Every structure is written in structure tokens, then in C-alpha cells.
């Protein structure tokens, strides 16, 4: 299994309502994108939360599934509609977790 982890820092003008809408849209990817086995989204609880305030975790089968997920029209639409307008910074990584 691959864990696709994305950390977000929002633009200063971002409202809590915009973050909530983005979170709902991200969580809604499960069931709409076949490759997504699990998805989680939430605030960073660590003391370093000012660096990246929220995290997304998407679980897929393999790196080929990551590519299909990233290119899927629904993912592209969620990113364009909900994330790009409020995102100041993003950090993504993929790592393998034994099943």
C-alpha cells in the first residue's frame, strides 16, 4: 500500500469555511475515484502546526494508482476548485506501508 501524504498551508485570507469546504471535497474523493482505498483530512495537531496547518492522507495500492488518482478528473476538479484558491504552500510525499 502507498500512503500519499499532502501537507497544506493556507493563504492568510483563507476562512474556516473555505478550509471546511476543501476538507469535505477531499474526503468525498473516496467512492468517486476508484484507486482511493482510504482518505483522511484534518488539522495538524503538532507544535509545528504553523508550518503546515492541515494534512491529507490518501491510501492507494501502488505508485501506478497514485498517478491515476492524481490525474483523475474528480481530483483535478477538487484541487482546482477548493485547494488552489486558498493554498499558500503544499508538500507531498508517497511512501510504501506493508499491508
N, C-alpha and C positions, 0 to 999 in steps of 0.2 A: 504494500500500500504506500502511496505517496501522500504526504501531508504538504499541501500548498498553503503557505502562511503569508499573509499580507498585513503589514502594519501601516496605519494611516495617521497622518497629522492633518487636521483641517485648517482651512484658511481662517484668519481671525474673525471674519464676519459671519462665520457659519453659526446657524441657530441649532438648538437642541432638536427642533422639529425636523430640520434637514438631516441631521445625523440619524434620527429615528426612522425617517423615510428610507434613507440609504440602507440601514440595517434590515428593515423589512424586505426591501428589494433583494438584498444579498441572501437573506435566509430563504426567500422564495425561489431561489435557483434550484433547490432540491426538488425533484419531481418534474422540473421543466428542462433540465439538462441531464441527459441520460448518464453521463460519466460521473456525476456527483453522487457519492455514496453517503456523505455526511457534510454538513456545513454548520459552522458556529460563528457568531459575531458578538463582540462585546467590548466594553471599555477595558483599558489597561489598568490593572489594579496595583502594579508595581510602583515603587517610589519614583521610577524613571518615567512615569506616565506623561510628563510634559514633553518628552521627546516624540513619542508616538502614542496618541491617546486611545486608539482603538485597534483591534486585531480581527482578522478574518482567518478562519481555518476551513479549508475545503479538502476533503479526503476523496481521492480517486485511486484507481487500480495501478496505474503505471504512468511513466512520463509521456507516452503517446496520448493517454487520456487527459493529461494536463493540457497538451496542445489543443486537443479537440474542445475541451472546456473553455480555454481562453478564446478560441476562435468562434465559439458557438454564438449565433446571433442574439440569443437572450442575454448572455454575459456581456456582449459588446453593448447592447442597449442599456443594461443596468449601469455599466461603467460610464457611458456617455451621459445618461440622464441624471443619475444620482451621485456619482462619485467625482467626475471631472469638474463640475461646477463648484464643488466645495473643498476639493483636495488641495492641500498645500504641498504635501510630500507623501511618498509611498515607498515602502521597502518590501520586496517579495523574495521568497526563497522556497525551494522544494527539497524535501528530504524523505528518504525511504524509512518506513517503520515496518518491522517484521509483522506479518499477520498473526 
